[in-house]
Amino acid sequence: MELHIAKDPAQLSENVAAWISNYIQEVLQDQEKFTFVLSGGNTPKQLYSLLAKPPYAEIIPWEKIHFFWGDERAVPFEDERNNARMAYDVLLDKVPVNPDNIHVMRTDIGPEQSALEYEQILRKYFKDEELTFDLVLLGMGDDGHTLSLFPGMPVVHEEEAWVKAFFLPAQDMYRITLTAPVVNDAACVLFLTTGANKALTLKSVIEGTFDADKFPSQLIRPQEGELHWFVDEAAASAMEL
Ligand SMILES: O=C(O)[C@H](O)[C@@H](O)[C@H](O)[C@H](O)COP(=O)(O)O
């Protein structure tokens, strides 16, 4: 695991934008397509908007990138809480992405059906071979969740399905999420975490004893891929560095 600490959220977004842009270009020297799994929440918004502007808007080969999502809130696409909607607004509508390469988790059908359909999309894309995303972007909630793997929910222990839908009583909504084993097969996973309100949880996730039910973010340990935590000083403030 590699820890990158930035001064503040703005600096962190700058660093991650540059890092991602380099990584995409490097990977594309050896392959034709790049698979990029986006995260929802607030933290990546600034990053997405930087990627949508020069120099990144011009130097990233957008037409070669396939976009997927790590999780989705089962609310209509028009709803501002919809993760895909946020990414379209801030990034995907602004750069020359091929619309056929954008693979959203649908919310215009039932969540269970959407999860099954998404798994089919992934199986078709990866041609039933090993599912290895090139890059997975993740966030961490104050409670230690990542993706839609929330503390104490059975989905945390899912080993078989690649995609799961379930009802999240605390938010009175369905969630659709990739499962931990899928993310752990990725070539590279990047966590983005900012803010003092996440400092104690971050400390437990990174330095504490393993307890996936309490801190599902601890489940993310790519088997062969890289794991990077990009955090700001406030989020890192409780860790013993
Ligand atoms: O849809 C979601 O809610 C997410 O994808 C979720 O896992 C998110 O990344 C964290 O909750 C952090 O969210 P913030 O960046 O808003 O703190």
The ligand as a Gaussian input file, in Angstrom:
#p B3LYP/6-31G(d) Opt

LIG

0 1
 O      -22.301000       6.296000      -3.700000
 C      -21.601000       6.439000      -2.737000
 O      -22.007000       6.936000      -1.680000
 C      -20.190000       6.016000      -2.805000
 O      -19.643000       5.624000      -3.949000
 C      -19.486000       5.884000      -1.518000
 O      -18.811000       4.693000      -1.320000
 C      -18.582000       7.101000      -1.326000
 O      -17.413000       6.964000      -2.072000
 C      -18.298000       7.338000       0.126000
 O      -19.519000       7.440000       0.805000
 C      -17.504000       8.612000       0.361000
 O      -18.297000       9.683000      -0.009000
 P      -17.837000      11.177000       0.099000
 O      -16.766000      11.364000      -0.902000
 O      -19.065000      11.975000      -0.250000
 O      -17.392000      11.380000       1.499000

